[in-house]
């Protein structure tokens, strides 16, 4: 058997290095991949990360390689972040220009030389368009589009004239939440608001379910909110991917309470903005919108008040003159009517006195007759009721005695039957109970030959072992 080739590890890595240089050399490749395991060392201005490719259907990683960016590569990453508003971080899909390098100690890796900003922006925009198309298809009963405007159940709701009771969805630790509350509570018009807080995380695409749950909690609370406000401060474009999800777009579009968004984006509206009733581009703008909405209602009231005041003054002036004229007519006609009706009242007064005297005499006679009847009838009624009561007591006593005699006969009969069928009497007549394993055996099939059984007679308990079993035709007990 020939001896195997034996070389040192450094010789092997040298051969690998030569092969890689021969295959790749100074070649540059544009590669599409996801960024994972990213870290940045600011003291040396270097990015360390892994490029990975995942299978579309299972999300399984099918390829990955270590990568580094430094010098011009780091500069291109900074330009990328400035152009896209997207931090270079984990879980972003990028199109980057790389070269292949090999080091005998650190192994194979790729070095980033450039990154395509338009590709990343395009991918995010394509994902957004796909989600919007899906919403239009699957939620056609409450989402439609007219021109470039999305028509949803939520944005067709009518806002309350005054927005006072608010459900707020935000992160409790965010500056956006503090800005919103400061603007709302320190308004120049001294408006007061009732705010219920539904704090949750508002960052990370996978956390959309938490915002959805908060909306469900608001709905299930049954409170009469004037509006729901969803706010988040500024950040990178991927920080807003939570608001570019199908599940939030769907629930916001069909939610039965008007939703106002104050998401600090710098560019296009998010899907949640498009589906909501009203969208603003910052938490403070959302607060200002609410204040201005209430101010508009107040101004309408003030204008109506001024209009009513002016109209009232005009009407008062017109009707004051009319009342003065009517007063003169009323005074003159009243005097005439008073004199006319004064004679009629005197005549009616005389007739009333005479008729009243006659009626009082008649009623007095009737009343005396009624008093006489009232004094006699109660005694007769009481006497009749006493006789009825005596008859009832007599009948009740007889019926009671007969009932108890009958029931005692039934009880005596039942006691006799119970004594006859009592197990003690049955055992005294020569019958026995058979036990196996502490339980009464009702069927001989459960008793096997060789098993121990207990036989209970009237006054004796016998323990026996079954020697044999013979089927009986049961004729011994036929009468």
C-alpha positions in Angstrom: 0.0 0.0 0.0 1.6 3.4 -1.0 2.4 5.9 1.6 0.0 8.9 1.7 1.3 12.4 0.8 2.1 14.2 4.0 2.5 18.0 4.0 2.5 20.7 6.6 -0.7 22.8 7.1 1.1 25.9 6.0 1.9 24.2 2.7 -1.8 23.2 2.3 -3.0 26.8 3.0 -0.4 28.1 0.5 -1.9 25.9 -2.2 -5.4 27.0 -1.2 -4.3 30.7 -1.4 -2.7 30.1 -4.8 -5.9 28.4 -6.1 -8.0 31.3 -4.9 -5.7 33.9 -6.4 -5.7 32.0 -9.7 -9.5 31.6 -9.7 -10.5 35.1 -8.4 -7.4 37.3 -8.5 -8.5 40.9 -8.7 -12.0 40.1 -9.9 -14.9 42.1 -8.5 -18.4 40.7 -8.1 -21.8 42.3 -7.4 -23.5 40.1 -4.9 -27.1 40.0 -3.5 -27.3 38.8 0.1 -28.7 39.4 3.6 -26.5 41.0 6.3 -26.2 39.0 9.6 -24.0 39.1 12.7 -23.0 42.7 12.0 -20.7 44.6 14.3 -18.8 47.9 13.9 -15.5 48.9 15.4 -15.5 52.7 15.4 -11.8 53.0 16.6 -10.6 51.3 13.4 -13.7 52.2 11.3 -14.4 48.6 10.3 -17.6 46.6 9.7 -17.5 42.9 10.4 -20.5 40.9 9.2 -21.7 37.7 7.5 -23.4 37.6 4.1 -26.1 35.0 3.9 -28.6 33.7 1.3 -31.8 32.1 2.4 -34.2 29.8 0.5 -37.3 31.6 -0.5 -39.8 29.0 0.7 -38.3 27.7 3.9 -36.1 30.7 4.9 -33.2 28.2 5.4 -29.7 29.5 4.9 -28.2 27.9 1.8 -24.9 29.9 1.6 -23.0 32.3 3.9 -19.5 33.8 4.1 -17.6 36.2 6.4 -17.3 39.8 5.1 -15.5 43.0 6.1 -15.7 46.6 5.1 -13.0 49.2 5.8 -11.5 52.3 4.3 -13.4 53.1 1.1 -15.9 50.4 1.9 -16.8 52.0 5.2 -17.1 55.4 3.4 -19.5 53.8 0.9 -21.6 52.4 3.8 -21.9 55.9 5.3 -23.0 57.2 2.0 -25.5 54.4 1.7 -27.0 55.2 5.2 -27.2 58.9 4.3 -29.0 58.3 1.0 -31.4 55.6 2.1 -32.0 56.6 5.7 -31.3 53.0 6.4 -28.7 51.9 8.9 -26.3 49.2 7.8 -27.4 46.4 10.2 -28.7 42.9 10.5 -31.5 41.6 8.3 -31.3 44.0 5.4 -31.0 42.8 1.9 -28.2 44.5 -0.1 -26.5 44.5 -3.4 -22.8 45.0 -2.8 -19.5 44.9 -4.8 -17.0 42.5 -3.2 -13.6 40.9 -3.8 -12.6 37.4 -2.5 -9.7 37.2 -0.1 -8.0 34.4 1.7 -5.7 34.5 4.8 -4.0 31.3 6.1 -4.9 32.3 9.7 -8.4 33.9 9.3 -9.6 31.9 6.4 -11.7 33.0 3.4 -13.8 36.2 3.4 -15.1 38.9 1.1 -14.2 42.6 1.3 -17.0 45.2 0.6 -15.9 47.9 -1.9 -19.3 49.5 -2.8 -23.0 49.2 -2.0 -25.9 50.0 -4.3 -28.3 52.3 -2.5 -31.0 52.2 -5.3 -31.3 48.4 -5.0 -32.1 48.5 -1.2 -34.6 51.4 -1.8 -36.1 49.4 -4.6 -36.5 46.2 -2.6 -38.2 48.1 0.2 -40.5 49.8 -2.3 -41.3 46.6 -4.1 -42.2 44.9 -0.8 -44.5 47.8 0.0 -46.2 47.7 -3.4 -46.7 43.9 -3.0 -48.4 44.4 0.4 -50.6 47.2 -0.9 -51.7 45.0 -3.9 -52.4 42.2 -1.5 -54.5 44.4 0.7 -56.5 45.6 -2.3 -57.2 42.0 -3.3 -57.9 40.4 0.0 -59.7 43.3 1.7 -61.7 44.7 -1.1 -64.8 45.1 1.1 -63.1 47.8 3.1 -60.1 49.0 1.0 -60.1 50.5 -2.4 -58.1 53.0 -4.4 -59.1 56.2 -6.2 -56.3 57.7 -8.2 -53.4 57.6 -5.8 -55.6 57.8 -2.6 -56.5 54.7 -0.7 -60.1 54.6 0.4 -60.6 52.6 3.7 -63.3 52.1 6.2 -61.2 53.9 8.7 -60.5 57.1 6.7 -64.1 57.4 5.8 -65.2 57.6 9.5 -66.3 61.0 10.7 -64.1 62.6 13.4 -65.8 63.7 16.5 -66.3 67.6 16.5 -64.0 67.6 19.6 -61.2 65.0 20.1 -60.8 64.7 23.8 -60.8 61.0 24.8 -57.7 59.4 23.2 -56.1 55.9 23.1 -52.4 56.4 22.6 -50.2 53.6 21.2 -46.5 54.5 21.7 -43.2 53.4 23.3 -43.1 54.7 26.9 -39.3 55.4 26.6 -39.3 57.3 23.3 -38.6 60.9 22.7 -41.6 61.0 20.3 -44.0 60.1 23.1 -42.5 62.9 25.3 -42.8 65.4 22.4 -46.5 64.4 21.7 -47.5 64.7 25.4 -45.6 68.0 25.8 -47.3 69.5 22.8 -50.8 68.2 23.7 -50.7 69.2 27.4 -49.1 72.7 26.9 -51.4 73.9 24.2 -52.1 77.7 24.1 -55.9 77.1 24.3 -55.8 75.2 27.6 -57.6 72.2 26.1 -57.8 69.2 28.5 -57.5 65.6 27.2 -58.3 62.2 28.6 -55.6 59.8 27.5 -55.4 56.0 28.0 -51.9 54.7 27.4 -51.3 51.4 25.4 -47.5 51.2 25.6 -45.7 48.7 23.3 -42.6 48.5 21.1 -43.0 50.4 17.9 -39.8 49.2 16.1 -39.0 45.9 14.4 -41.0 44.3 11.6 -41.7 41.2 13.7 -43.2 43.3 16.5 -46.2 44.4 14.4 -48.3 41.7 16.2 -47.9 43.7 19.5 -49.3 46.9 18.0 -52.2 44.7 16.5 -52.9 43.3 20.0 -53.0 46.8 21.4 -55.6 47.8 18.8 -57.6 44.6 19.8 -57.3 45.6 23.5 -58.7 49.1 22.6 -61.6 47.6 20.8 -62.4 45.1 23.5 -62.3 47.8 26.2 -65.6 49.2 24.8 -64.6 52.7 25.7 -65.9 55.6 23.6 -62.6 56.9 22.2 -62.8 59.9 19.9 -59.6 58.8 18.2 -56.6 56.4 18.4 -53.1 58.0 18.0 -50.1 55.8 16.9 -46.8 57.7 17.2 -43.1 57.0 16.8 -40.1 59.3 16.6 -37.6 59.5 13.7 -35.1 56.8 12.7 -33.7 54.8 9.8 -36.0 53.5 7.1 -36.0 50.0 8.4 -37.2 51.3 11.8 -40.5 52.0 10.1 -40.9 48.5 8.5 -43.2 47.6 11.4 -45.6 50.1 9.8 -45.2 48.5 6.4 -46.7 45.2 7.3 -49.9 43.5 6.0 -51.3 42.7 9.4 -51.2 46.3 10.6 -52.5 47.7 7.3 -55.4 45.3 7.4 -56.5 46.0 11.0 -56.0 49.8 10.7 -58.0 50.0 7.5 -61.1 48.3 9.0 -60.8 49.7 12.5 -64.1 51.3 13.7 -62.4 54.2 15.5 -60.6 57.0 13.6 -56.8 56.4 13.7 -54.3 59.3 13.6 -50.7 58.5 12.9 -47.7 60.6 13.9 -44.8 58.6 12.5 -41.5 60.5 12.2 -40.7 59.4 8.6 -38.8 61.7 6.3 -39.9 60.3 2.9 -43.0 58.4 1.7 -46.0 57.5 3.8 -46.0 54.1 5.4 -48.8 51.5 4.7 -50.3 52.3 8.1 -50.4 56.0 7.2 -52.2 55.2 3.9 -54.8 53.1 5.7 -55.4 55.4 8.7 -57.9 58.2 8.9 -55.3 61.0 9.2 -51.5 60.8 8.9 -48.9 63.3 10.0 -45.1 63.0 9.8 -44.2 63.4 13.5 -45.6 63.0 17.0 -45.7 66.8 17.5 -47.6 67.2 14.2 -50.2 64.6 15.4 -50.7 66.6 18.6 -50.9 69.9 16.6 -53.5 68.3 14.3 -55.7 67.4 17.3 -55.3 70.8 18.9 -56.1 72.6 15.6 -59.1 70.3 15.0 -60.5 71.2 18.4 -59.7 74.9 17.8 -61.6 74.8 14.5 -64.7 73.5 16.3 -64.2 76.2 19.0 -63.9 79.0 16.3 -67.1 77.7 14.7 -68.9 78.0 18.1 -67.5 81.5 18.6 -68.5 82.6 15.2 -72.0 81.1 15.8 -72.1 82.8 19.1 -71.3 86.2 17.5 -73.8 85.6 14.8 -76.5 84.7 17.3 -75.6 87.8 19.4 -75.9 90.2 16.4 -79.1 88.5 15.1 -80.6 88.6 18.6 -79.9 92.4 18.9 -81.5 93.0 15.5 -84.5 90.9 16.5 -84.8 92.5 19.9 -84.9 96.0 18.3 -87.5 95.0 15.8 -89.7 93.2 18.2 -89.3 95.8 20.9 -91.0 98.3 18.6 -93.7 95.8 17.7 -94.2 95.0 21.4 -94.6 98.7 22.3 -97.4 99.0 19.6 -99.0 95.8 20.8 -98.9 97.0 24.4 -100.9 100.1 23.6 -103.5 98.0 21.8 -103.7 95.4 24.5 -104.1 98.0 27.3 -107.0 99.7 25.5 -108.8 96.5 24.6 -108.1 95.0 28.1 -110.0 97.9 29.7 -113.0 97.3 27.5 -113.0 93.6 28.1 -112.6 94.0 31.8 -115.6 96.3 32.1 -117.7 93.9 29.9 -116.7 90.8 31.8 -117.1 92.5 35.3 -120.9 92.5 34.9 -120.9 88.9 33.7 -118.8 87.8 36.6 -121.2 89.5 39.1 -124.1 87.7 37.5 -122.3 84.4 37.5 -121.3 84.8 41.2 -124.9 85.3 42.2 -126.0 82.2 40.3 -123.2 80.1 41.7 -124.1 80.9 45.3 -127.7 79.9 44.8 -126.9 76.6 43.0 -124.2 75.7 45.5 -126.6 76.0 48.4 -129.1 73.6 46.6 -126.3 71.1 45.8 -124.9 71.1 49.3 -128.4 70.3 50.8 -128.9 67.4 48.4 -125.5 65.9 49.0 -125.9 66.3 52.8 -129.1 64.2 52.6 -127.4 61.5 50.5 -124.4 61.5 52.9 -126.6 60.8 56.0 -128.2 57.8 54.2 -124.7 56.4 53.4 -123.5 56.8 57.0 -126.5 54.8 58.2 -125.7 51.9 55.8 -122.0 51.9 56.7 -122.8 51.6 60.4 -125.0 48.5 59.8 -123.3 46.5 57.0 -119.8 45.8 58.7 -121.5 43.9 61.6 -123.5 41.6 59.2 -120.3 41.0 57.0 -118.2 40.1 60.1 -120.9 37.6 61.4 -121.0 35.8 58.0 -117.2 35.6 57.8 -117.1 34.1 61.4 -119.5 31.4 60.4 -117.5 30.6 57.3 -114.3 30.4 59.4 -115.9 27.9 61.8 -117.0 25.7 59.0 -113.6 25.8 57.4 -111.8 24.9 60.7 -114.2 21.9 61.2 -113.6 20.6 57.6 -109.9 21.1 57.8 -109.7 19.0 61.1 -111.6 16.1 59.5 -109.6 16.2 56.3 -106.3 16.3 58.2 -107.2 13.3 60.4 -108.3 11.2 57.3 -105.1 12.2 55.4 -102.7 11.1 58.2 -104.6 7.8 58.7 -104.2 7.0 55.0 -100.5 7.9 54.9 -99.8 5.8 58.0 -101.4 2.8 56.2 -99.1 3.4 53.2 -96.0 3.6 55.5 -96.9 0.4 57.3 -97.3 -1.4 54.0 -93.9 -0.1 52.6 -92.2 -1.2 55.9 -93.5 -4.7 55.4 -92.3 -4.9 51.8 -88.8 -3.5 52.8 -88.5 -6.1 55.6 -89.4 -8.9 53.1 -86.7 -7.9 50.6 -84.1 -7.0 53.2 -80.8 -8.8 52.5 -80.7 -10.1 56.1 -84.0 -11.9 55.6 -83.0 -13.3 52.2 -79.7 -14.7 53.7 -81.7 -16.3 56.6 -83.8 -18.2 54.0 -80.6 -20.0 52.9 -79.3 -17.8 50.2 -75.6 -16.6 50.1 -73.5 -13.7 48.6 -70.3 -14.6 46.7 -67.4 -12.1 46.8 -64.3 -12.2 44.7 -61.5 -9.7 45.3 -63.7 -7.8 47.8 -66.6 -7.3 45.3 -69.9 -9.1 44.9 -69.8 -11.5 41.9 -73.1 -11.1 40.0 -72.0 -13.4 37.1 -70.3 -16.8 37.4 -68.4 -16.1 34.2 -66.1 -13.7 36.2 -65.1 -16.5 38.7 -62.3 -18.8 37.4 -61.5 -22.3 38.6 -58.7 -22.1 41.2 -59.6 -18.6 42.4 -60.4 -17.8 46.0 -63.9 -16.6 46.8 -65.7 -15.5 50.0 -69.2 -16.9 50.7 -71.4 -14.8 53.1 -74.2 -16.6 54.8 -76.6 -15.1 57.4 -74.2 -15.4 60.3 -71.1 -16.9 58.8 -68.4 -15.9 56.3 -66.7 -18.8 54.4 -63.4 -18.5 52.4 -63.2 -21.2 49.7 -61.3 -22.0 46.5 -63.2 -22.9 43.3 -62.6 -26.5 42.4 -65.0 -26.7 39.4 -67.8 -25.0 37.6 -70.9 -26.7 36.2 -73.6 -24.9 34.2 -77.1 -25.2 35.7 -80.3 -25.0 33.7 -82.0 -23.0 36.5 -84.9 -25.5 37.0 -84.2 -25.7 40.8 -85.9 -22.4 41.4 -88.8 -22.7 39.1 -92.1 -22.7 40.9 
